Amino acid sequence: LGGAMAAWARSVRGLLLDVSGVLYDSGGDGGVPIAGSVEAVRRIKASGLKLRFCTNETQATREKFVKKLQGMGFDISVAEVTSPAPAACRILKERCLRPHLLVHDDLIPEFAEIDKANPNCVVIGDAAENFTYTNLNEAFRILIGMEKPLLLSLGKGRYYKETDGLKLDVGAYMKALEYACDVQAEVVGKPAKKFFESALAEMGVPPQQAIMIGDDIVNDVGGAQRCGMRALQVRTGKYRPCDENHPDVKPDAYVNNLAEAVDIILQQM
Amino acid sequence: LGGAMAAWARSVRGLLLDVSGVLYDSGGDGGVPIAGSVEAVRRIKASGLKLRFCTNETQATREKFVKKLQGMGFDISVAEVTSPAPAACRILKERCLRPHLLVHDDLIPEFAEIDKANPNCVVIGDAAENFTYTNLNEAFRILIGMEKPLLLSLGKGRYYKETDGLKLDVGAYMKALEYACDVQAEVVGKPAKKFFESALAEMGVPPQQAIMIGDDIVNDVGGAQRCGMRALQVRTGKYRPCDENHPDVKPDAYVNNLAEAVDIILQQM
């Protein structure tokens, strides 16, 4: 990493952490923490750096998600989490949109206060087992029946890693509906600039003084950099060696894992 | 239609007919013939015009597909049908490819003679109910595990109409896998130029003397025109009024249905 990193790392005041693939590897059994990450979160908090968890997780409400992470030993609270569903709810309310939801059952409570009768848009999240042939056809028919189909996508990840292997993420299904309806989805969540900006605002740190740490070259690293932040890619989670030859995105540095990132950042302070 | 059509319709020697949405509307119950189409096929054959059925149907073997159409009263035989699965088998053999199949159960017999052990490509067709979350993840993992993922897609239709409504077609799922693996599928079937060319060769008619009749503005009309054929769009099947404002493709003429197309073409002869 060397001297070049040192210069900008010294001015850091806040960290944005991706969660899945950085703090833990998800899976059917709830998942397992990545070695050193529980302690790394504790050390960030002890250092006085501001911290915010910036996730595209849409398989559960923030409450349930945070409880799972607490169960693994992480020092994390709901108020510290920026995630797509609450951001989508703000958009739906502002623009008087009534969604048809193609999301995970456990995410539905986040939309409890939203009018869903007679839908005029479709919201797609990481619906996992709810990505059935029937449910995809239903969402498609609702979209194609609109004069101007409106699709909101909670993230646009290609895939993620669970303990039992790689899984297609919401972005793949978003592309299926985009193609079928000849529309472009509006992405809520990483890598949308607005989403990173609201995480930074919640933390009270300007982009030049914040570092994003994530395992996704496009959605974490590329998205954060387009907001003026520095971004590190961890070699955990969905990281693959070929990411290091990505044609468009180059992280400000690579680290083996979150623990190593925190070591290096705290050494510079 | 008028005089402009008359000029080129007079030199016609062969017709290529799309099947679903032109001859019949498909559905869970097998489907129903479109009014006038059974008689229209008979009239084409009686006229002396060459005829070939050019379909992207991949929910059944040609044998089963033809039997269904015969049951509806159509004069059609297996030897008159050009469809993607046999074309894919030729490619697989030529290039020593061993496919993982994500296709409809009823299509699998078409691949009986193909070695499928230790797959080095994925073949996707209109798998319908087989488009489960589990099956899509499996196909994705096989692709992403290849040094250079190779995806063959039996068509790239967006959607089609069954008696109980519109359904997502193979193209939507192809796009999902393309996006997840960052690859471009090789399309076998309409609108691939090679596919139309083999249908024309089987009929023994050059493109300038052939007319394609279909309900799909991109895959039937656009594909055939790129091969140098004239193409009519019927206002049955998946036809939607907004197709008439398509930014890239304009049929040589619109007809209400196959029966009307045949009326007009036979009048010119």
HADDOCK unambig.tbl for C-alpha pairs under 7 A between the chains (distance, minus, plus):
assign (segid A and resid 129 and name CA) (segid B and resid 133 and name CA) 6.10 0.50 0.50
assign (segid A and resid 131 and name CA) (segid B and resid 133 and name CA) 5.78 0.50 0.50
assign (segid A and resid 132 and name CA) (segid B and resid 132 and name CA) 5.52 0.50 0.50
assign (segid A and resid 132 and name CA) (segid B and resid 133 and name CA) 6.14 0.50 0.50
assign (segid A and resid 133 and name CA) (segid B and resid 129 and name CA) 6.11 0.50 0.50
assign (segid A and resid 133 and name CA) (segid B and resid 131 and name CA) 5.78 0.50 0.50
assign (segid A and resid 133 and name CA) (segid B and resid 132 and name CA) 6.15 0.50 0.50
assign (segid A and resid 137 and name CA) (segid B and resid 167 and name CA) 5.63 0.50 0.50
assign (segid A and resid 137 and name CA) (segid B and resid 168 and name CA) 5.97 0.50 0.50
assign (segid A and resid 141 and name CA) (segid B and resid 166 and name CA) 6.57 0.50 0.50
assign (segid A and resid 158 and name CA) (segid B and resid 179 and name CA) 6.68 0.50 0.50
assign (segid A and resid 158 and name CA) (segid B and resid 180 and name CA) 4.53 0.50 0.50
assign (segid A and resid 159 and name CA) (segid B and resid 180 and name CA) 6.35 0.50 0.50
assign (segid A and resid 166 and name CA) (segid B and resid 141 and name CA) 6.55 0.50 0.50
assign (segid A and resid 167 and name CA) (segid B and resid 137 and name CA) 5.64 0.50 0.50
assign (segid A and resid 168 and name CA) (segid B and resid 137 and name CA) 5.98 0.50 0.50
assign (segid A and resid 168 and name CA) (segid B and resid 180 and name CA) 6.87 0.50 0.50
assign (segid A and resid 172 and name CA) (segid B and resid 176 and name CA) 4.20 0.50 0.50
assign (segid A and resid 172 and name CA) (segid B and resid 177 and name CA) 6.68 0.50 0.50
assign (segid A and resid 172 and name CA) (segid B and resid 179 and name CA) 5.97 0.50 0.50
assign (segid A and resid 172 and name CA) (segid B and resid 180 and name CA) 5.72 0.50 0.50
assign (segid A and resid 173 and name CA) (segid B and resid 176 and name CA) 5.72 0.50 0.50
assign (segid A and resid 175 and name CA) (segid B and resid 175 and name CA) 6.11 0.50 0.50
assign (segid A and resid 175 and name CA) (segid B and resid 176 and name CA) 5.56 0.50 0.50
assign (segid A and resid 176 and name CA) (segid B and resid 172 and name CA) 4.20 0.50 0.50
assign (segid A and resid 176 and name CA) (segid B and resid 173 and name CA) 5.71 0.50 0.50
assign (segid A and resid 176 and name CA) (segid B and resid 175 and name CA) 5.57 0.50 0.50
assign (segid A and resid 176 and name CA) (segid B and resid 176 and name CA) 5.18 0.50 0.50
assign (segid A and resid 177 and name CA) (segid B and resid 172 and name CA) 6.68 0.50 0.50
assign (segid A and resid 179 and name CA) (segid B and resid 158 and name CA) 6.68 0.50 0.50
assign (segid A and resid 179 and name CA) (segid B and resid 172 and name CA) 5.97 0.50 0.50
assign (segid A and resid 180 and name CA) (segid B and resid 158 and name CA) 4.52 0.50 0.50
assign (segid A and resid 180 and name CA) (segid B and resid 159 and name CA) 6.37 0.50 0.50
assign (segid A and resid 180 and name CA) (segid B and resid 168 and name CA) 6.88 0.50 0.50
assign (segid A and resid 180 and name CA) (segid B and resid 172 and name CA) 5.72 0.50 0.50
